[in-house]
């Protein structure tokens, strides 16, 4: 605990954008060789003035093999300043790193030596399932009164999935979040509108539906998640379901507006059964929210690209096309630019969403891709595989980092030759437009990088309470 508020906590998005530039990036990596080799949290130097810029400068191996590190997050953030449950004396010090396959949760301390973090606590799967009823923890968010994690399902591998909490101070599991879940069954991502007492959740599938890869029968039958759910944040009760239609399969990443006076946000859909396109939708309250009901509207569609079947993995050969496979989106802290990761086509897109209902495509770069195999300026002419996947944005919006591995079983289906892991960075112009930084191309050897979190916080780490 601190006697003074952590200097990386900011009451408003505007103040957060004035934060110091990040010098380190923490990257959750999967050991693709499996066997007895554990996954690792890797530290990358992203200080542009450093002699080690773009190099791996630290690493902490997990104590067990087979965790499948995936999403992770900070233990505390700016939401600790919210007036209804203030915790201003916690500090952004620990990374909460779950194993998606093992259900084991690691607490990693970055304070004493940020380049050489250390594991200080491991929460075993048995404790998670006994206290919460959930397994396969996925997304981590630091809340005003605790640390929250979404989970894909139950210990059996079926549903329901949902949200559970950890104590801010001792990291012990507290229990299931939902009091009344209504029709909600699938779990995936979650977001808050703290100023409106609203939570939003999205859908993927149960562990049994996703852990062995995409199930074509389930996909073509429209059985994966295709709805959003609106919740009363304080009462923890389900209020409303927003069904995008069974054609819209895998309604995944949520990015709520950072402005706490606004009650809208974006969600990405991996694929349409109609034409393999991906799409981005806006949830919002129409007419100023006078009736307290939400609606959802498609505002972006990203088409599939025709392709020679001989260049496609078996799963896609019958379609004769490369789907975008929109696996992540992220929104800059000023709510101006939205980034879309097209893991299949190897494209990162930048949209101006100043008007969220009329986005404008203003930037695009290609790296990797199932067919394109686009190279990077640091490796000119060298074909790369994987594609833009988890994307993270600096608080000031001028730097964007992304990696190229999704999930072991899905990597194998779409990139059967095996993904060679990399992380890259985009430089963002003041008024939009993106270009790859030719000096930052991080290779991970036998490890595959997934999510990136930035030292001191980033665009997706914080929820704010004041405009």
C-alpha positions as CSV (number, residue, x, y, z in Angstrom):
1,X,0.0,0.0,0.0
2,X,1.0,3.6,-0.6
3,X,0.3,6.6,1.5
4,X,0.0,8.7,-1.6
5,X,-2.0,7.8,-4.7
6,X,-0.1,5.8,-7.3
7,X,1.2,8.4,-9.9
8,X,0.0,6.1,-12.7
9,X,-3.6,6.6,-11.7
10,X,-5.4,9.4,-13.5
11,X,-8.9,10.7,-12.8
12,X,-9.6,11.4,-16.4
13,X,-8.6,10.1,-19.9
14,X,-7.3,13.6,-20.7
15,X,-4.8,13.5,-17.9
16,X,-3.9,9.9,-18.7
17,X,-2.8,11.0,-22.2
18,X,-0.2,13.2,-20.6
19,X,1.4,10.3,-18.8
20,X,5.2,9.6,-19.2
21,X,6.1,7.4,-22.2
22,X,6.3,3.7,-21.5
23,X,9.8,2.2,-21.4
24,X,9.0,-1.5,-21.0
25,X,6.4,-3.9,-22.5
26,X,5.3,-7.1,-20.8
27,X,4.4,-9.9,-23.1
28,X,2.6,-13.2,-22.3
29,X,4.1,-16.0,-24.3
30,X,3.2,-19.6,-25.0
31,X,5.8,-22.3,-25.2
32,X,4.8,-23.8,-28.6
33,X,6.9,-26.9,-28.1
34,X,4.8,-28.0,-25.2
35,X,6.1,-31.0,-23.2
36,X,7.9,-30.0,-20.0
37,X,8.7,-26.5,-21.0
38,X,6.7,-23.8,-19.3
39,X,5.2,-20.6,-20.7
40,X,6.9,-17.3,-19.8
41,X,6.3,-13.6,-19.2
42,X,8.8,-11.7,-21.4
43,X,10.0,-8.1,-20.9
44,X,10.8,-6.0,-24.0
45,X,12.7,-2.7,-23.9
46,X,10.5,-0.1,-25.8
47,X,12.5,3.0,-24.7
48,X,13.4,4.6,-28.0
49,X,16.5,6.1,-26.5
50,X,17.8,2.9,-25.1
51,X,20.7,0.9,-26.6
52,X,18.5,-2.2,-26.0
53,X,15.5,-0.8,-27.8
54,X,13.4,-3.6,-29.3
55,X,15.3,-6.3,-27.4
56,X,14.1,-8.8,-24.8
57,X,15.6,-7.7,-21.5
58,X,13.9,-9.9,-19.0
59,X,11.9,-13.1,-18.6
60,X,10.1,-15.0,-15.9
61,X,9.2,-18.7,-16.5
62,X,6.0,-20.1,-15.0
63,X,6.5,-22.9,-12.4
64,X,4.4,-25.4,-14.4
65,X,4.1,-26.5,-18.0
66,X,0.8,-26.3,-20.0
67,X,-0.7,-23.1,-18.6
68,X,-1.3,-21.5,-22.1
69,X,-0.8,-17.9,-21.0
70,X,-3.2,-15.7,-22.9
71,X,-4.7,-12.5,-21.5
72,X,-3.4,-10.8,-18.4
73,X,-3.6,-7.4,-16.7
74,X,-2.6,-5.0,-13.9
75,X,-3.8,-5.5,-10.4
76,X,-4.8,-1.9,-10.0
77,X,-5.5,1.2,-12.2
78,X,-7.3,4.5,-12.4
79,X,-10.6,2.9,-11.5
80,X,-9.4,2.8,-7.9
81,X,-10.2,6.5,-7.7
82,X,-13.9,6.0,-8.3
83,X,-15.9,7.6,-5.5
84,X,-18.3,4.7,-4.7
85,X,-15.5,2.2,-3.9
86,X,-12.3,4.1,-3.6
87,X,-9.0,2.2,-3.1
88,X,-6.5,5.0,-3.8
89,X,-3.7,3.4,-1.8
90,X,-3.3,0.3,-3.9
91,X,-0.5,0.5,-6.5
92,X,-0.1,-0.6,-10.1
93,X,2.6,-3.1,-9.2
94,X,1.4,-6.7,-9.9
95,X,0.5,-8.4,-13.1
96,X,-2.3,-11.0,-12.8
97,X,-1.4,-13.7,-15.3
98,X,-3.9,-16.6,-15.8
99,X,-3.3,-19.8,-17.6
100,X,-6.2,-20.2,-20.0
101,X,-5.9,-24.0,-20.3
102,X,-4.7,-24.8,-16.7
103,X,-6.9,-22.3,-14.8
104,X,-3.9,-21.4,-12.7
105,X,-3.4,-17.7,-11.8
106,X,0.1,-16.2,-11.3
107,X,0.7,-12.9,-9.4
108,X,3.9,-11.3,-10.7
109,X,5.6,-8.4,-8.9
110,X,7.2,-5.8,-11.2
111,X,8.2,-3.2,-8.6
112,X,11.7,-4.0,-7.3
113,X,13.2,-4.7,-10.7
114,X,10.8,-4.0,-13.6
115,X,13.0,-5.8,-16.0
116,X,13.2,-9.0,-13.9
117,X,9.7,-9.4,-12.4
118,X,9.1,-12.3,-9.9
119,X,6.3,-14.6,-9.1
120,X,5.0,-13.9,-5.6
121,X,1.8,-16.0,-5.5
122,X,0.2,-18.8,-7.5
123,X,-3.5,-19.5,-7.2
124,X,-4.0,-23.2,-8.1
125,X,-6.9,-24.3,-10.3
126,X,-8.6,-26.2,-7.4
127,X,-8.9,-22.9,-5.4
128,X,-10.3,-21.1,-8.4
129,X,-13.0,-23.7,-9.1
130,X,-14.0,-24.4,-5.5
131,X,-14.5,-20.7,-4.7
132,X,-16.0,-19.5,-7.9
133,X,-17.4,-22.4,-9.8
134,X,-15.6,-21.3,-12.9
135,X,-12.5,-22.4,-14.9
136,X,-10.4,-21.2,-17.8
137,X,-9.9,-17.6,-16.7
138,X,-9.5,-15.3,-19.7
139,X,-9.7,-11.5,-19.4
140,X,-8.4,-9.5,-16.4
141,X,-9.6,-6.0,-15.4
142,X,-8.7,-4.0,-12.4
143,X,-11.9,-2.6,-10.8
144,X,-12.6,0.0,-8.2
145,X,-13.1,-2.6,-5.5
146,X,-11.2,-5.7,-6.6
147,X,-9.6,-7.5,-9.5
148,X,-12.1,-9.1,-12.0
149,X,-11.5,-12.0,-14.3
150,X,-13.9,-13.5,-16.9
151,X,-14.0,-17.3,-17.3
152,X,-15.0,-19.4,-20.3
153,X,-16.9,-22.1,-18.4
154,X,-17.2,-24.6,-15.6
155,X,-14.6,-27.1,-14.4
156,X,-16.3,-29.8,-16.6
157,X,-15.5,-27.7,-19.7
158,X,-19.2,-26.8,-20.3
159,X,-21.0,-23.6,-19.3
160,X,-21.9,-21.3,-18.0
161,X,-19.0,-18.9,-18.2
162,X,-18.9,-15.7,-16.3
163,X,-17.0,-13.3,-14.1
164,X,-15.3,-13.7,-10.7
165,X,-13.3,-11.5,-8.4
166,X,-10.0,-11.5,-6.6
167,X,-9.2,-9.5,-3.4
168,X,-7.2,-6.3,-4.1
169,X,-4.8,-7.0,-1.3
170,X,-4.2,-10.8,-0.9
171,X,-5.4,-11.9,-4.4
172,X,-7.6,-14.6,-3.0
173,X,-10.6,-15.6,-5.1
174,X,-13.7,-14.0,-3.6
175,X,-16.4,-15.8,-5.7
176,X,-18.7,-15.5,-8.6
177,X,-19.8,-12.0,-9.6
178,X,-23.3,-12.6,-11.1
179,X,-26.3,-12.6,-8.8
180,X,-28.8,-13.1,-11.6
181,X,-27.3,-14.1,-15.0
182,X,-30.6,-14.4,-16.8
183,X,-30.1,-16.1,-20.2
184,X,-26.3,-15.4,-20.3
185,X,-24.4,-18.7,-20.8
186,X,-21.2,-18.1,-22.8
187,X,-18.4,-16.0,-21.3
188,X,-15.6,-14.0,-23.0
189,X,-14.8,-10.3,-22.5
190,X,-16.3,-7.7,-20.2
191,X,-16.3,-3.9,-20.0
192,X,-17.8,-1.3,-17.7
193,X,-19.4,2.1,-18.0
194,X,-18.6,3.0,-14.4
195,X,-20.4,6.4,-14.5
196,X,-23.6,4.7,-15.7
197,X,-23.5,1.6,-13.4
198,X,-23.5,-0.6,-16.5
199,X,-21.4,-3.7,-17.4
200,X,-21.3,-5.4,-20.8
201,X,-20.2,-8.9,-21.6
202,X,-19.5,-10.8,-24.8
203,X,-19.5,-14.4,-26.0
204,X,-17.1,-17.0,-27.5
205,X,-17.9,-20.6,-26.5
206,X,-17.4,-23.0,-23.7
207,X,-14.0,-24.6,-23.2
208,X,-15.2,-27.8,-24.8
209,X,-16.2,-25.8,-27.9
210,X,-12.9,-23.9,-28.3
211,X,-10.0,-25.8,-26.8
212,X,-9.5,-28.2,-29.7
213,X,-9.8,-25.4,-32.3
214,X,-12.7,-24.2,-34.4
215,X,-15.3,-26.9,-34.7
216,X,-16.7,-26.6,-38.3
217,X,-20.0,-28.3,-37.4
218,X,-20.6,-25.9,-34.5
219,X,-19.5,-22.9,-36.6
220,X,-21.7,-23.6,-39.6
221,X,-24.6,-24.4,-37.2
222,X,-24.3,-20.9,-35.7
223,X,-23.6,-22.4,-32.3
224,X,-20.8,-20.1,-31.1
225,X,-21.6,-16.9,-29.2
226,X,-23.5,-14.1,-31.1
227,X,-24.8,-11.9,-28.3
228,X,-23.9,-9.0,-26.0
229,X,-25.3,-8.8,-22.5
230,X,-26.0,-5.7,-20.5
231,X,-25.8,-5.8,-16.7
232,X,-26.7,-3.6,-13.7
233,X,-23.1,-3.1,-12.4
234,X,-24.0,-2.5,-8.7
235,X,-26.7,-5.1,-8.4
236,X,-24.9,-7.6,-10.6
237,X,-28.1,-8.5,-12.4
238,X,-28.7,-9.2,-16.1
239,X,-30.7,-6.5,-17.8
240,X,-30.8,-7.1,-21.5
241,X,-29.5,-9.4,-24.3
242,X,-28.5,-8.0,-27.7
243,X,-28.5,-10.7,-30.3
244,X,-26.4,-9.9,-33.4
245,X,-27.9,-12.9,-35.2
246,X,-26.6,-16.5,-35.4
247,X,-24.8,-15.6,-38.7
248,X,-22.4,-13.4,-36.6
249,X,-20.2,-16.0,-35.0
250,X,-17.9,-15.2,-32.1
251,X,-18.7,-11.8,-30.6
252,X,-15.4,-11.2,-28.9
253,X,-13.4,-8.1,-27.9
254,X,-15.2,-5.2,-26.2
255,X,-13.8,-1.7,-26.1
256,X,-15.9,0.8,-24.2
257,X,-15.6,4.5,-24.6
258,X,-13.0,5.9,-22.2
259,X,-15.0,9.1,-21.6
260,X,-17.1,8.1,-18.5
261,X,-20.0,10.4,-19.6
262,X,-20.5,8.2,-22.7
263,X,-22.4,4.9,-22.7
264,X,-21.2,3.4,-26.0
265,X,-18.5,1.0,-27.1
266,X,-17.3,-1.2,-29.9
267,X,-17.3,-5.0,-30.3
268,X,-15.6,-7.1,-32.9
269,X,-17.2,-10.2,-34.6
270,X,-14.7,-12.8,-36.0
271,X,-16.7,-14.0,-38.9
272,X,-20.0,-14.0,-40.8
273,X,-21.4,-17.3,-42.0
274,X,-22.8,-15.4,-45.0
275,X,-19.5,-14.4,-46.6
276,X,-16.6,-14.9,-44.1
277,X,-16.5,-11.2,-43.5
278,X,-15.6,-9.7,-40.1
279,X,-17.4,-6.8,-38.6
280,X,-17.4,-4.2,-35.8
281,X,-20.5,-3.1,-34.1
282,X,-21.5,-0.2,-31.7
283,X,-23.6,-0.8,-28.6
284,X,-25.3,2.4,-27.4
285,X,-28.3,4.0,-25.8
286,X,-30.5,5.6,-28.5
287,X,-32.1,9.0,-28.0
288,X,-29.8,9.8,-25.2
289,X,-30.7,6.7,-23.2
290,X,-34.1,8.0,-22.1
291,X,-35.6,4.5,-21.9
292,X,-32.4,3.0,-20.4
293,X,-32.4,0.3,-23.2
294,X,-29.3,-0.4,-25.3
295,X,-29.2,-1.2,-29.0
296,X,-26.4,-2.5,-31.2
297,X,-25.5,-1.5,-34.8
298,X,-23.0,-2.7,-37.3
299,X,-20.8,0.1,-38.4
300,X,-17.8,-1.6,-40.1
301,X,-17.6,-4.6,-42.4
302,X,-14.2,-6.1,-43.5
303,X,-14.6,-8.5,-46.5
304,X,-12.8,-11.8,-47.0
305,X,-10.2,-11.9,-49.8
306,X,-10.4,-14.4,-52.7
307,X,-7.5,-16.9,-52.7
308,X,-6.1,-19.9,-54.5
309,X,-7.3,-22.9,-52.5
310,X,-3.8,-24.5,-52.8
311,X,-2.4,-21.7,-50.6
312,X,-5.0,-22.2,-47.9
313,X,-5.1,-24.4,-44.8
314,X,-7.5,-27.4,-45.1
315,X,-10.1,-25.7,-43.0
316,X,-10.5,-22.9,-45.6
317,X,-9.8,-24.6,-48.9
318,X,-13.5,-25.1,-49.7
319,X,-14.2,-21.4,-49.2
320,X,-11.6,-20.3,-51.7
321,X,-11.0,-17.2,-49.7
322,X,-9.0,-15.8,-46.7
323,X,-11.3,-14.5,-44.0
324,X,-10.1,-11.4,-42.1
325,X,-10.5,-13.2,-38.8
326,X,-10.9,-10.1,-36.7
327,X,-9.4,-11.3,-33.4
328,X,-8.8,-8.1,-31.6
329,X,-9.8,-4.4,-31.6
330,X,-8.6,-1.5,-29.4
331,X,-9.6,2.1,-28.9
332,X,-7.3,5.0,-28.2
333,X,-7.7,6.8,-24.9
334,X,-9.1,9.9,-26.6
335,X,-11.8,7.6,-28.2
336,X,-10.7,8.9,-31.6
337,X,-8.9,5.9,-33.3
338,X,-10.0,2.3,-33.4
339,X,-7.6,-0.4,-34.5
340,X,-8.7,-3.7,-36.0
341,X,-6.5,-6.8,-36.1
342,X,-7.2,-9.0,-39.2
343,X,-5.2,-12.1,-38.2
344,X,-6.2,-14.0,-41.3
345,X,-5.4,-11.5,-44.0
346,X,-2.4,-10.0,-42.1
347,X,-3.7,-6.5,-42.0
348,X,-3.9,-3.9,-39.2
349,X,-6.5,-1.3,-39.8
350,X,-6.9,2.2,-38.3
351,X,-10.3,3.9,-38.2
352,X,-11.2,7.4,-37.2
353,X,-14.2,6.9,-34.9
354,X,-14.7,10.4,-33.7
355,X,-18.2,9.8,-34.9
356,X,-18.7,6.2,-33.7
357,X,-21.6,5.6,-36.1
358,X,-19.6,6.7,-39.2
359,X,-16.1,5.3,-38.9
360,X,-13.5,6.2,-41.6
361,X,-10.7,3.9,-42.6
362,X,-7.6,6.1,-42.5
363,X,-4.7,3.7,-42.2
364,X,-3.6,0.2,-43.0
365,X,-0.4,-1.9,-42.8
366,X,0.2,-5.6,-43.7
367,X,2.4,-8.0,-41.8
368,X,2.2,-11.8,-42.2
369,X,-1.2,-13.3,-43.3
370,X,-2.3,-16.8,-44.3
371,X,-1.6,-16.1,-48.0
372,X,0.0,-12.7,-48.2
373,X,3.0,-13.5,-45.8
374,X,3.9,-9.8,-45.9
375,X,7.4,-8.9,-44.7
376,X,8.4,-6.2,-42.2
377,X,10.9,-3.3,-42.9
378,X,13.3,-4.9,-40.5
379,X,13.2,-8.1,-42.5
380,X,12.6,-6.9,-46.1
381,X,11.7,-9.7,-48.5
382,X,11.3,-12.3,-45.7
383,X,7.9,-13.9,-45.7
384,X,6.3,-13.8,-42.2
385,X,3.4,-15.8,-40.9
386,X,0.8,-15.3,-38.2
387,X,-0.7,-11.9,-38.5
388,X,-1.8,-8.8,-36.4
389,X,-3.4,-10.2,-33.3
390,X,-3.5,-8.7,-29.8
391,X,-3.1,-5.0,-30.1
392,X,-2.1,-2.5,-27.4
393,X,-2.0,1.3,-27.6
394,X,0.1,3.7,-25.6
395,X,-1.8,6.2,-23.4
396,X,-1.0,9.1,-25.6
397,X,-2.1,7.2,-28.7
398,X,1.2,7.7,-30.6
399,X,2.5,4.1,-30.4
400,X,0.7,0.8,-31.2
401,X,2.1,-2.6,-30.4
402,X,0.8,-6.0,-31.7
403,X,1.8,-9.7,-31.7
404,X,1.0,-12.6,-34.0
405,X,-0.2,-15.7,-32.1
406,X,-3.8,-16.3,-31.2
407,X,-4.3,-19.7,-29.4
408,X,-2.4,-22.9,-29.8
409,X,-5.1,-25.0,-31.3
410,X,-6.3,-22.2,-33.6
411,X,-2.7,-21.4,-34.6
412,X,-2.4,-25.0,-35.8
413,X,-5.6,-24.8,-37.9
414,X,-4.9,-21.5,-39.7
415,X,-1.1,-21.6,-39.7
416,X,-0.4,-25.4,-39.7
417,X,3.3,-24.9,-40.5
418,X,3.8,-23.4,-37.0
419,X,3.8,-19.7,-36.1
420,X,7.2,-17.9,-35.7
421,X,6.5,-15.4,-33.0
422,X,7.1,-11.7,-33.4
423,X,6.0,-8.3,-31.9
424,X,6.0,-5.1,-33.9
425,X,5.2,-1.4,-33.3
426,X,3.3,1.2,-35.3
427,X,4.0,4.9,-35.1
428,X,0.9,7.0,-35.3
429,X,0.7,10.5,-36.8
430,X,-1.0,13.3,-34.8
431,X,-4.0,13.4,-37.1
432,X,-4.0,9.7,-38.0
433,X,-2.1,7.5,-40.3
434,X,0.2,4.6,-39.3
435,X,3.5,3.2,-40.3
436,X,5.6,0.3,-39.1
437,X,8.6,1.2,-36.9
438,X,11.6,-0.3,-38.9
439,X,13.6,-0.6,-35.7
440,X,11.3,-2.6,-33.6
441,X,10.8,-6.2,-34.7
442,X,11.0,-8.6,-31.7
443,X,11.5,-12.3,-32.3
444,X,10.7,-14.9,-29.6
445,X,12.3,-18.1,-30.8
446,X,10.3,-21.1,-29.5
447,X,7.9,-18.8,-27.7
448,X,4.7,-17.4,-29.3
449,X,3.7,-13.9,-28.1
450,X,0.1,-13.1,-27.3
451,X,-0.9,-10.1,-25.2
452,X,1.1,-7.0,-24.5
453,X,0.7,-4.7,-21.4
454,X,2.7,-1.5,-21.1
455,X,4.6,-0.3,-18.0
456,X,2.5,2.3,-16.3
457,X,-0.6,1.4,-18.1
458,X,-2.1,1.6,-21.6
459,X,-5.3,2.2,-23.5
460,X,-7.0,-1.0,-22.4
461,X,-5.8,-1.1,-18.8
462,X,-7.9,1.6,-17.2
463,X,-11.5,2.7,-16.7
464,X,-12.0,6.3,-15.6
465,X,-14.5,8.0,-13.3
466,X,-14.2,11.6,-14.3
467,X,-14.5,13.3,-17.7
